[in-house]
Amino acid sequence: MSSIFETRESQVRSYCRKYPVVFDHAKNAELFAEDGTRYIDFLAVAGSMNYGHNNPEIKQAILEYLSEDRVINALDMYTTAKAEFLETFTELILAPRGLDYKVMCCGPTGTNGVEAALKLARKNTKRTGVIAFGGAFHGMTLGSLAMTTDRTSREGAGVPLENVTFVPYDGTRGFDSLAYLRWVLEDDHSGIEKPAAVVLETIQAEGGINVAGVEWLRGIREICDQHGILMIVDDIQVGNGRSGYFFSFERAGIVPDMVILSKSISGFGMPMALLLMKPELDIFRPAEHNGTFRGNQLSFVGATAGLKYFTGHGLDREVRRKEKIIEAFLKNEVAPLNPAIEIRGMGMLWGVELGAIDPKLALEAVHACFGRGLVLEVAGRHDGVLKIMPPLTIEDDVLLEGLDIVKEALKEVLGK
């Protein structure tokens, strides 16, 4: 079967080059190839399967909806599925956190949500520039790509990527990011116009598992307030419970002006993206940002069931419990393999930094892990970070089994 992919599918394919088997079944944190070979999933489909593959509670809600000839796609028309999602999102997520956001249903990809946020920020402020951070990944369409920093992605644009000023992220060695941002905005000779927005991930995933400090996040919020700049949090990959909180910014006690959600918001791996905005920012004219599939009803049904699963199973507490398992294993079993290894992360997103030894080791470790039955990815500068991101619902014994594979694979590649 694999020959059809080689002869017919575009060269742009990427993940399949790391995991060259044909997958057929999946259950929670396990994938099964067509020949029955089992793989542990530490990739979670790039963070879109936080609730596990084929989560039975979410699947049941979708199957029941499908069995009744209900509406499947409806543009932005009113439907019972969308109403139930908005009501559930308000009751279970927004209200308990004291958040008052309007919800915009975007085209079904994260980058579309980012584009909507950029357009709305510029429309509100009448300013064009934005500030983003070194190590950022916000998507592959032109506005999002302009804020994305890895060279390979940017080279694919084919046109200049403009209207973005980059600032080093929190934790950049030898650099006071907040002080630099204040200088950019306050020095009348900085040469940089006041931007419409500051756009950030509170934990950079593709950038190498860089966790922003609470004080830094509060500092960004304060600077934005002082200068009348909108603060936009991209929670596409690290939201939906990945950090140990539904929203990754909760730990800092801040309220962004806009929040972008996608990936796991649909609960079941179906396409969905949302832009949350403070009510006073909701000034788009009808259809000023639209898309045919912003009314994917199965995504609304899955999202509603996913929110109920998240709260009903105390998934935020479960993630913080498993965080301790991962952190202890990586620091006690993996870090001692080489003094140059650095461990970073929080919640259920962790990185093993190998760049100080040899960045190529991370990809070698991915191949070594796959040969042992584990799927995971690389991230960061020169792809030098081994990225650990299992479904939040992974069983403890499967989690530890996967971590053991990481250790053994690293012992192999370091031994070479």
C-alpha positions in Angstrom: 0.0 0.0 0.0 2.8 2.4 0.8 3.8 2.7 -2.9 0.7 4.8 -3.6 2.0 7.5 -1.3 5.4 7.6 -3.0 3.9 7.8 -6.5 0.8 10.0 -5.9 1.3 12.1 -2.8 3.2 15.4 -2.8 6.8 15.7 -1.7 5.6 18.2 1.0 4.7 15.3 3.3 6.8 15.2 6.4 5.7 13.1 9.4 5.4 9.9 7.4 9.1 10.2 6.6 9.9 9.8 10.3 7.3 7.0 10.8 7.4 5.0 7.6 4.5 2.6 8.3 0.8 2.6 7.4 -1.2 3.2 10.5 -4.7 1.7 10.8 -6.1 1.7 14.3 -5.7 3.9 17.4 -6.8 3.7 21.0 -6.0 6.3 23.7 -2.2 6.6 23.6 -1.5 3.7 21.3 -1.3 3.5 17.5 -1.4 0.3 15.5 0.1 -0.2 12.0 -1.9 -2.3 9.5 0.3 -5.3 10.3 -0.7 -5.0 14.0 2.5 -3.5 15.3 1.9 -1.4 18.4 3.4 2.1 18.9 3.1 4.3 22.0 2.0 7.9 21.0 4.1 10.7 22.4 3.1 13.0 19.6 -0.7 13.2 20.0 -1.1 14.3 16.4 0.8 17.5 17.1 -1.3 18.1 20.2 -4.7 17.7 18.6 -5.5 14.5 20.5 -5.3 15.7 24.1 -8.2 13.4 25.1 -6.7 10.3 23.4 -7.6 8.5 20.2 -11.2 7.4 20.0 -12.1 8.6 23.5 -15.2 6.5 24.1 -17.3 9.3 25.8 -16.6 11.8 23.0 -17.0 9.2 20.3 -20.4 8.2 21.7 -21.7 11.7 21.5 -20.6 12.0 17.9 -22.1 8.6 16.9 -25.4 9.5 18.5 -25.5 12.8 16.6 -24.6 11.1 13.3 -27.3 8.5 13.8 -30.1 11.0 13.7 -29.6 12.8 10.3 -28.6 16.0 12.1 -27.1 19.0 10.3 -23.4 18.4 9.5 -22.3 21.7 8.0 -24.1 25.0 8.4 -21.7 27.9 7.7 -22.4 30.3 10.6 -26.2 29.6 10.8 -27.7 28.9 14.2 -27.8 25.2 15.1 -28.6 23.2 18.2 -25.1 21.8 18.2 -23.4 25.2 18.2 -25.8 26.5 20.8 -25.0 23.6 23.1 -21.2 24.1 22.6 -21.4 27.8 23.4 -23.5 27.2 26.4 -21.2 24.5 27.7 -18.1 26.5 27.0 -19.5 29.4 29.0 -20.7 27.3 31.9 -17.7 25.0 32.3 -14.8 27.0 31.1 -15.4 30.8 30.9 -17.6 31.5 33.9 -15.6 29.5 36.5 -12.5 31.5 35.5 -14.3 34.8 35.5 -13.7 35.3 31.8 -16.0 37.2 29.5 -15.0 36.5 25.9 -17.0 36.6 22.7 -16.4 33.5 20.6 -15.6 33.7 16.9 -15.8 30.4 14.9 -13.1 30.6 12.4 -12.0 28.5 9.5 -11.1 25.1 10.8 -7.3 25.5 11.3 -5.2 27.2 13.9 -3.5 29.5 11.4 -6.9 30.8 10.3 -7.6 31.8 13.9 -4.3 33.6 14.1 -5.1 35.4 10.8 -8.5 36.5 12.3 -6.8 37.8 15.5 -4.3 39.8 13.4 -7.0 41.3 11.3 -9.1 42.2 14.3 -6.2 43.7 16.2 -5.3 45.9 13.3 -8.9 46.9 12.7 -9.3 47.9 16.4 -6.1 49.8 16.8 -5.7 51.2 13.3 -2.0 50.1 13.5 -0.3 47.5 11.3 2.7 46.2 13.1 2.8 43.4 15.7 5.5 42.1 18.1 6.3 38.4 18.2 9.1 36.4 19.8 12.1 34.5 18.8 11.2 30.8 18.7 7.6 31.4 17.8 5.4 29.2 15.6 2.0 30.6 14.7 1.1 28.9 11.4 1.9 28.6 7.8 -0.4 31.2 6.1 1.3 34.5 5.3 0.2 36.6 8.4 0.9 33.7 10.8 4.1 32.8 9.0 5.3 36.4 9.3 5.3 35.8 13.1 6.9 32.3 12.8 10.7 32.3 13.2 12.1 29.0 11.9 14.0 29.6 8.7 12.7 26.6 6.8 9.1 27.6 7.2 9.7 31.2 6.3 11.6 30.3 3.2 8.5 28.6 1.9 6.6 31.9 1.7 8.1 33.1 -1.5 7.3 36.7 -0.7 8.5 39.2 1.9 7.1 38.6 5.4 6.5 42.0 6.9 4.9 44.1 9.7 6.4 42.1 12.6 9.1 43.1 15.1 10.8 40.2 16.9 11.8 40.3 20.5 13.8 37.6 22.3 11.6 35.3 24.4 11.7 34.9 28.1 14.8 32.9 29.2 17.0 33.9 26.3 20.5 33.7 27.7 22.0 37.1 28.6 18.9 39.1 27.5 16.3 41.0 29.5 13.3 40.6 27.2 11.0 42.9 29.1 13.5 45.7 29.3 14.1 45.4 25.6 10.4 45.6 24.9 10.0 48.6 27.1 12.9 50.3 25.2 11.3 49.5 21.8 8.1 51.2 22.9 9.4 54.1 25.0 12.6 55.3 23.3 11.6 57.8 20.6 14.7 56.7 18.6 14.0 52.9 18.7 12.8 53.2 15.1 9.9 50.9 15.8 6.3 52.1 15.6 3.8 51.2 18.3 2.3 47.9 17.3 -1.3 46.7 17.2 -0.6 43.7 19.3 1.9 41.5 21.1 1.4 37.9 20.1 2.9 35.0 22.1 2.7 31.4 23.2 3.1 31.1 27.0 5.0 27.8 26.3 6.8 27.6 23.0 6.3 24.1 21.7 7.8 24.1 18.2 10.4 26.6 19.5 11.9 24.0 21.8 9.7 23.7 24.9 10.4 27.1 26.3 8.3 27.9 29.3 7.6 31.6 30.0 7.9 32.6 33.7 4.8 33.9 35.5 6.4 37.3 36.2 7.4 37.6 32.5 3.8 37.0 31.4 2.5 39.5 33.9 5.2 42.0 32.7 3.9 41.6 29.1 0.3 42.2 30.3 1.5 45.3 32.2 3.4 46.7 29.2 0.4 46.1 26.9 -1.9 47.9 29.3 0.5 50.9 29.7 0.9 51.4 25.9 -2.6 50.5 24.7 -1.4 47.4 22.9 -3.5 44.2 22.6 -2.2 41.1 24.1 -2.9 37.9 22.1 -2.2 34.5 23.4 -1.8 31.6 20.9 -3.1 28.7 22.9 -3.5 26.4 19.9 -1.0 23.7 21.0 -0.5 24.4 24.7 -4.2 25.1 25.6 -7.0 22.6 26.2 -5.3 21.3 29.3 -1.8 20.6 28.0 -0.1 22.9 30.6 -2.1 21.5 33.5 -4.7 24.3 33.1 -7.4 24.6 30.4 -5.8 27.9 29.3 -2.0 28.0 29.6 -2.1 31.6 30.9 -4.2 30.8 33.9 -1.1 30.2 36.1 -0.1 33.8 35.7 -3.5 35.3 36.7 -3.7 37.4 33.6 -6.5 38.0 31.0 -5.3 38.3 27.4 -7.3 40.5 25.1 -7.6 37.7 22.6 -7.0 33.9 22.8 -6.7 31.5 19.9 -7.8 27.9 20.3 -7.6 25.0 17.9 -6.1 21.5 17.7 -7.7 19.7 20.7 -10.7 22.1 21.1 -12.8 19.7 19.0 -12.2 16.9 21.4 -11.9 14.2 18.8 -9.2 15.4 16.4 -11.6 17.1 14.0 -10.8 20.5 12.4 -11.9 23.5 14.5 -10.5 26.9 15.5 -11.9 29.6 17.7 -10.9 33.2 18.4 -11.9 34.5 21.8 -12.0 38.2 22.2 -13.0 40.8 24.8 -16.5 42.0 23.9 -15.4 45.6 23.1 -13.0 44.2 20.4 -15.8 42.4 18.6 -16.1 44.9 15.7 -15.9 42.7 12.5 -18.6 43.5 10.1 -20.8 40.5 9.0 -18.7 38.1 6.9 -15.6 40.2 7.2 -13.7 37.0 8.1 -15.5 33.9 7.1 -15.0 30.4 5.9 -17.2 27.6 4.6 -16.3 25.1 7.3 -16.6 27.3 10.3 -19.9 25.6 10.9 -18.6 22.0 11.2 -21.2 20.6 13.5 -19.4 17.4 14.4 -16.6 19.6 15.7 -19.1 21.4 17.9 -20.5 18.1 19.2 -17.0 16.7 19.9 -16.0 20.0 21.6 -19.0 19.9 23.8 -18.3 16.3 24.8 -14.6 17.2 25.2 -15.3 20.0 27.6 -17.5 17.8 29.7 -14.8 15.1 29.7 -12.2 17.6 30.8 -14.2 18.9 33.7 -15.9 15.6 34.6 -12.6 13.8 34.9 -10.6 16.5 36.5 -8.2 16.4 33.7 -6.3 19.5 34.8 -5.5 17.8 38.1 -4.6 14.6 36.3 -2.2 16.4 34.1 -0.4 18.1 37.0 -0.1 14.6 38.6 1.4 13.1 35.5 3.6 16.1 35.1 5.4 15.0 38.3 5.9 11.5 36.8 7.4 12.8 33.6 9.6 15.5 35.3 11.0 13.0 37.9 11.8 10.4 35.2 13.5 12.9 32.9 15.6 14.5 35.6 16.5 11.3 37.4 16.9 8.8 34.5 17.6 10.9 31.4 19.5 14.0 32.5 22.3 11.9 34.1 23.0 10.3 30.7 25.1 13.4 29.8 25.8 16.5 31.8 25.0 18.7 28.7 21.4 17.5 28.5 18.8 20.1 29.6 15.3 19.2 30.6 12.5 21.7 30.1 8.7 21.7 30.3 5.5 21.7 32.3 2.2 19.9 32.3 2.5 17.2 29.7 4.8 19.0 27.3 8.5 18.3 27.9 11.7 18.6 26.0 15.1 17.0 26.2 17.6 19.5 24.8 20.5 17.8 23.1 21.8 20.9 21.1 24.8 21.4 23.4 26.0 17.9 22.5 24.9 17.6 18.9 21.5 18.8 17.5 21.5 15.8 15.1 21.1 13.5 18.1 17.5 14.4 18.6 16.4 13.2 15.2 18.5 10.1 15.6 16.7 9.5 18.9 13.4 9.8 17.1 14.4 7.0 14.8 15.7 4.9 17.6 12.5 5.4 19.6 10.4 4.5 16.6 12.3 1.3 16.1 11.4 0.4 19.7 7.7 1.3 19.2 7.4 4.9 20.2 6.3 7.9 18.1 7.6 11.4 19.1 8.9 14.5 17.4 11.8 17.0 17.4 11.6 20.8 18.0 13.7 23.8 18.7 16.8 25.3 17.2 18.4 23.0 14.6 15.7 20.4 15.6 17.9 19.7 18.6 15.1 19.0 21.2 13.3 15.7 21.7 9.7 16.6 22.2 7.5 14.6 24.6 3.7 15.3 24.2 1.5 12.3 24.9 -2.3 12.4 25.1 -3.3 13.8 28.5 -5.3 10.6 29.1 -2.4 8.2 28.7 -2.3 5.4 31.3 0.5 5.6 33.9 2.0 2.3 32.9 2.0 3.2 29.2 3.5 6.6 30.0 6.4 5.0 31.9 6.9 2.4 29.2 7.3 5.2 26.7 9.7 7.1 28.9 11.8 4.0 29.3 12.0 3.8 25.5 13.2 7.4 25.4 15.9 6.6 27.9 17.1 3.5 26.0 17.1 5.3 22.7 19.1 8.1 24.1 21.6 5.7 25.6 22.0 4.2 22.1 22.5 7.4 20.2 24.7 8.9 22.9 26.8 5.8 23.0 27.6 6.2 19.3 
